[in-house]
Amino acid sequence: MISTKGRYSIRVLLDLAEHRSGDFIPMKEVAARQDISLKYIERLMPVLKSAGLVESVHGIGGGYRLTREPEDYTLWEILELAEGDLAPVTCLQPDAPVCQRAGECRTLTVWQGFYKLTQDYFSHITLADLMNAPQGDNYVI
């Protein structure tokens, strides 16, 4: 399940994409538009900034803005940053020890396939796609 961290990270970045003008956008404006607590957004932004998805300026005229074009942000990238690893089972996580049952596991290929489908799906949707999606389209965040 995708938590509010993942969903809200997408909404915040989408808001920055939709309202970009080259200026830095105060998070209080994003919080008001998205009906998300400013305090919650402030907990999300350091991860997005340290990964290079946004840049910020403090003080008067400060805020955040995207570092790339909206078509260069995939939902997979955003979700992985916000959620951490999205593997459906522990044995598929990057640093998981090799499972002793992997050689005889009848469900491993099912989980691998599901993980690949999820990764492929979210890797092919960008912020630009969401910006161009009609209101009420299939992208429920």
Backbone bond lengths (Angstrom), bond angles and torsions (degrees), N, CA, C in turn:
res aa  C-N    CA-C-N  psi(-1)  N-CA   C-N-CA  omega(-1)  CA-C   N-CA-C  phi
1 M - - - 1.442 - - 1.532 108.40 -
2 I 1.302 115.80 138.27 1.460 121.94 177.02 1.530 107.37 -85.04
3 S 1.322 116.30 126.37 1.466 121.06 -177.20 1.526 110.80 -82.58
4 T 1.329 114.85 177.81 1.466 119.51 176.91 1.531 110.70 -64.04
5 K 1.329 118.34 -28.97 1.471 119.61 177.17 1.518 110.71 -57.50
6 G 1.316 116.81 -46.63 1.459 120.87 179.95 1.513 112.37 -68.74
7 R 1.325 116.04 -47.24 1.467 120.03 -178.06 1.524 111.47 -64.94
8 Y 1.316 116.84 -43.35 1.462 119.92 -179.03 1.524 111.63 -70.53
9 S 1.314 117.91 -34.16 1.463 120.00 176.24 1.521 110.30 -60.68
10 I 1.319 116.83 -42.24 1.469 120.62 176.86 1.525 109.88 -63.51
11 R 1.326 117.53 -45.87 1.465 120.52 -178.78 1.525 111.92 -62.28
12 V 1.332 117.52 -41.12 1.461 120.67 179.60 1.522 110.31 -64.81
13 L 1.325 117.51 -47.05 1.462 120.49 179.86 1.522 111.03 -65.78
14 L 1.309 117.41 -37.58 1.463 120.86 176.72 1.527 110.27 -63.70
15 D 1.315 117.22 -41.45 1.460 120.93 177.57 1.525 110.50 -62.27
16 L 1.335 116.79 -44.21 1.467 120.04 177.36 1.531 110.87 -60.89
17 A 1.329 116.34 -38.04 1.470 120.71 179.15 1.526 110.84 -66.79
18 E 1.310 116.42 -43.21 1.462 120.46 -176.85 1.524 112.81 -71.23
19 H 1.308 117.68 -25.90 1.463 121.15 -176.20 1.522 112.79 -111.09
20 R 1.317 116.66 16.84 1.465 118.88 -176.93 1.515 111.01 -75.00
21 S 1.315 112.89 139.08 1.458 120.78 177.95 1.526 109.51 -141.45
22 G 1.324 115.77 5.68 1.451 120.48 -174.68 1.519 111.58 99.98
23 D 1.334 115.67 -21.32 1.462 120.42 178.52 1.522 110.25 -84.18
24 F 1.320 115.33 161.47 1.456 120.99 174.21 1.527 108.35 -81.18
25 I 1.313 116.12 138.17 1.457 121.80 -175.57 1.526 109.10 -107.04
26 P 1.339 116.83 123.94 1.464 119.65 178.19 1.535 111.21 -64.74
27 M 1.309 115.85 138.78 1.457 119.97 -179.11 1.517 112.28 -66.72
28 K 1.320 118.35 -23.52 1.467 119.23 177.13 1.528 110.33 -64.01
29 E 1.337 117.13 -32.30 1.469 120.17 176.87 1.528 110.55 -69.92
30 V 1.322 116.24 -43.22 1.466 120.55 178.18 1.525 109.66 -63.01
31 A 1.328 116.22 -44.38 1.462 121.14 -179.88 1.530 110.94 -58.29
32 A 1.327 116.53 -42.73 1.463 120.93 179.84 1.527 111.19 -66.26
33 R 1.329 116.45 -45.64 1.475 119.66 -179.02 1.517 111.84 -65.78
34 Q 1.326 116.71 -38.68 1.464 121.14 -174.59 1.533 113.12 -92.06
35 D 1.317 116.35 -5.72 1.463 121.63 -177.48 1.536 111.06 54.47
36 I 1.339 113.85 47.61 1.460 122.39 176.96 1.530 106.39 -121.24
37 S 1.303 116.87 139.87 1.456 121.69 178.70 1.528 110.46 -57.30
38 L 1.336 116.45 132.55 1.459 121.12 177.32 1.524 110.15 -59.69
39 K 1.296 116.77 -38.63 1.468 121.06 179.32 1.536 110.45 -60.79
40 Y 1.321 116.87 -40.45 1.466 120.79 178.97 1.530 110.62 -66.79
41 I 1.319 116.48 -44.00 1.468 120.55 178.76 1.524 110.44 -60.65
42 E 1.319 116.88 -40.30 1.463 120.80 -179.65 1.523 112.26 -63.86
43 R 1.325 117.50 -22.70 1.465 120.95 174.85 1.528 111.62 -80.43
44 L 1.321 117.66 -24.73 1.469 121.71 -179.56 1.529 112.66 -82.05
45 M 1.316 116.75 -35.53 1.455 121.50 -168.94 1.534 114.92 -64.29
46 P 1.332 120.93 -37.32 1.471 118.46 -179.99 1.527 113.66 -59.30
47 V 1.316 117.88 -36.83 1.467 121.29 178.54 1.524 109.95 -66.62
48 L 1.319 116.57 -43.75 1.464 120.91 -179.82 1.526 111.05 -67.27
49 K 1.332 115.97 -36.07 1.464 120.16 178.37 1.526 111.24 -70.56
50 S 1.323 117.50 -46.22 1.471 119.50 -177.80 1.525 111.74 -65.12
51 A 1.318 117.43 -24.17 1.459 121.33 176.72 1.529 112.03 -85.33
52 G 1.330 116.73 -4.98 1.459 120.26 177.27 1.517 115.01 85.01
53 L 1.326 118.30 12.37 1.460 120.19 179.03 1.519 112.45 -77.73
54 V 1.333 115.89 -28.80 1.458 121.11 178.83 1.525 108.54 -135.76
55 E 1.324 114.07 162.11 1.456 120.70 171.20 1.520 106.90 -127.49
56 S 1.330 116.55 159.53 1.459 118.96 -175.67 1.515 111.65 -140.33
57 V 1.332 113.78 160.67 1.453 123.62 173.88 1.522 105.75 -137.05
58 H 1.332 116.09 136.60 1.460 121.22 178.06 1.517 110.26 -94.33
59 G 1.317 115.80 159.44 1.458 121.16 175.08 1.516 113.00 92.87
60 I 1.325 114.73 -166.63 1.469 121.19 -178.53 1.530 108.79 -61.79
61 G 1.325 116.00 131.14 1.457 120.97 -177.99 1.514 112.58 79.12
62 G 1.326 115.78 7.67 1.458 120.27 -177.95 1.509 112.87 -85.98
63 G 1.293 113.95 175.24 1.448 121.45 -179.59 1.514 108.70 151.32
64 Y 1.317 115.43 -151.13 1.459 121.57 -178.71 1.521 110.03 -127.29
65 R 1.325 114.50 157.59 1.462 120.47 171.34 1.534 107.93 -152.63
66 L 1.318 114.11 158.84 1.461 120.57 179.10 1.526 110.06 -67.95
67 T 1.320 116.05 151.37 1.465 120.65 177.01 1.527 112.32 -98.14
68 R 1.332 116.03 -10.84 1.463 121.07 -179.11 1.525 109.09 -135.57
69 E 1.297 114.90 175.50 1.460 120.88 175.70 1.528 109.44 -74.14
70 P 1.336 118.12 150.00 1.466 120.82 -178.61 1.534 114.38 -55.22
71 E 1.330 117.65 -31.31 1.470 119.57 -179.89 1.529 112.28 -72.02
72 D 1.323 117.10 -9.62 1.464 120.98 -179.81 1.524 113.62 -96.06
73 Y 1.328 117.65 5.30 1.468 122.69 177.94 1.520 108.84 -112.03
74 T 1.323 117.36 116.64 1.470 119.05 174.88 1.521 109.62 -95.12
75 L 1.300 115.12 153.06 1.464 119.05 177.08 1.521 110.52 -64.37
76 W 1.339 118.09 -31.66 1.459 120.66 177.91 1.527 110.50 -60.97
77 E 1.323 116.80 -46.26 1.464 120.90 179.30 1.531 110.90 -59.07
78 I 1.316 116.19 -45.50 1.468 121.50 -178.13 1.524 110.54 -65.74
79 L 1.328 115.96 -46.62 1.466 119.79 -178.36 1.522 112.04 -64.66
80 E 1.324 116.99 -40.31 1.470 119.48 178.42 1.523 111.21 -62.11
81 L 1.326 116.94 -39.93 1.466 120.08 178.43 1.521 111.19 -66.12
82 A 1.311 115.79 -45.71 1.459 120.22 -175.61 1.528 112.59 -73.75
83 E 1.317 116.29 -40.30 1.461 120.86 -172.93 1.521 113.48 -96.50
84 G 1.321 116.69 -20.81 1.454 118.98 -169.27 1.516 106.93 86.74
85 D 1.294 117.45 -156.46 1.455 120.25 -178.07 1.524 110.91 -65.46
86 L 1.306 117.30 140.26 1.460 122.69 -177.96 1.526 112.65 -106.77
87 A 1.311 117.00 18.33 1.470 120.17 179.83 1.526 109.67 -59.89
88 P 1.336 117.03 136.87 1.464 120.08 -178.02 1.536 113.67 -73.84
89 V 1.315 117.21 -20.45 1.460 121.41 178.28 1.529 108.77 -137.11
90 T 1.304 115.84 152.27 1.461 121.92 -175.54 1.519 113.18 -56.78
91 C 1.316 117.62 -38.81 1.466 119.70 -174.82 1.526 113.35 -66.41
92 L 1.326 118.52 -13.11 1.464 121.34 178.59 1.526 112.89 -97.40
93 Q 1.316 117.94 -2.64 1.450 120.67 178.19 1.522 109.47 -67.59
94 P 1.337 117.51 148.12 1.467 121.14 -173.05 1.534 115.66 -53.49
95 D 1.298 118.46 -42.79 1.465 120.34 -175.82 1.524 113.09 -104.26
96 A 1.313 116.49 18.50 1.464 119.41 -179.17 1.526 110.49 -69.64
97 P 1.314 116.47 141.48 1.469 118.18 174.96 1.530 109.39 -64.87
98 V 1.304 115.74 152.04 1.465 119.90 179.23 1.526 108.36 -64.41
99 C 1.293 115.27 127.71 1.462 120.76 -179.41 1.530 109.17 -72.29
100 Q 1.300 115.77 132.94 1.465 120.46 179.61 1.517 112.08 -65.96
101 R 1.313 116.18 -21.13 1.468 120.26 -178.82 1.526 113.31 -96.42
102 A 1.331 117.75 0.27 1.471 121.32 -174.00 1.528 112.39 -54.02
103 G 1.311 117.62 -40.23 1.460 120.97 -177.99 1.522 114.10 -66.01
104 E 1.310 117.25 -24.10 1.470 120.99 -178.87 1.518 113.30 -116.77
105 C 1.345 116.42 5.82 1.467 121.04 -176.73 1.526 110.17 -73.04
106 R 1.302 116.02 121.08 1.466 121.21 -179.46 1.527 112.60 -81.50
107 T 1.332 117.11 -14.30 1.463 119.20 -177.84 1.524 113.39 -104.45
108 L 1.317 118.76 -7.84 1.459 121.32 -176.35 1.527 112.27 -56.09
109 T 1.319 117.03 -45.02 1.474 118.98 -178.95 1.530 111.58 -66.09
110 V 1.322 117.03 -29.40 1.467 120.60 176.51 1.523 109.38 -64.29
111 W 1.338 116.82 -47.85 1.472 120.76 -179.09 1.520 111.03 -67.56
112 Q 1.317 117.56 -37.31 1.466 120.78 177.30 1.529 110.28 -63.46
113 G 1.313 116.13 -43.15 1.464 120.79 178.89 1.516 112.30 -64.26
114 F 1.335 115.58 -42.64 1.462 120.23 179.22 1.527 110.49 -63.77
115 Y 1.323 116.26 -43.09 1.468 121.69 179.00 1.525 110.00 -61.64
116 K 1.314 117.64 -44.11 1.461 121.74 179.73 1.529 111.09 -64.65
117 L 1.334 117.43 -42.44 1.468 120.55 177.25 1.524 111.07 -59.48
118 T 1.323 116.27 -44.55 1.458 121.43 -179.61 1.527 110.21 -63.32
119 Q 1.324 116.00 -47.31 1.459 120.55 -179.55 1.536 110.36 -62.73
120 D 1.315 117.28 -46.31 1.467 120.87 179.75 1.532 111.17 -61.09
121 Y 1.328 116.75 -42.96 1.462 121.14 -178.40 1.527 110.92 -61.22
122 F 1.328 116.77 -55.08 1.460 120.51 -177.01 1.527 112.70 -71.49
123 S 1.323 117.92 -23.10 1.463 121.24 178.47 1.525 112.23 -74.51
124 H 1.316 116.68 -16.02 1.466 120.26 -178.58 1.529 113.14 -104.43
125 I 1.329 116.76 10.52 1.467 120.75 175.72 1.526 106.78 -117.74
126 T 1.318 115.94 126.33 1.461 121.33 -179.30 1.531 110.45 -111.85
127 L 1.322 114.92 169.68 1.469 118.59 173.93 1.530 109.97 -60.54
128 A 1.327 117.44 -36.45 1.467 120.70 178.39 1.532 110.60 -62.00
129 D 1.336 116.97 -38.89 1.465 119.84 177.12 1.524 110.60 -60.49
130 L 1.330 116.31 -42.87 1.461 120.13 179.97 1.521 111.25 -67.32
131 M 1.326 116.16 -36.57 1.466 119.88 177.67 1.525 111.10 -63.42
132 N 1.334 116.13 -33.38 1.466 120.83 -177.23 1.520 113.64 -91.33
133 A 1.329 116.95 -6.77 1.460 120.31 -179.51 1.527 109.45 -74.21
134 P 1.335 116.80 136.13 1.462 118.75 177.21 1.538 109.98 -63.25
135 Q 1.319 115.42 148.87 1.464 120.25 176.38 1.521 109.12 -53.47
136 G 1.313 116.29 133.08 1.453 119.77 179.03 1.513 113.92 83.58
137 D 1.350 118.25 10.81 1.461 120.97 176.99 1.524 109.31 -71.37
138 N 1.302 118.55 -171.55 1.450 123.35 -173.41 1.522 115.62 -72.08
139 Y 1.314 118.65 -8.63 1.465 120.36 -175.95 1.534 109.91 -86.84
140 V 1.306 116.31 85.83 1.460 121.27 177.51 1.513 107.92 -91.96
141 I 1.327 116.49 120.09 1.459 119.75 -177.14 1.509 109.20 -117.99
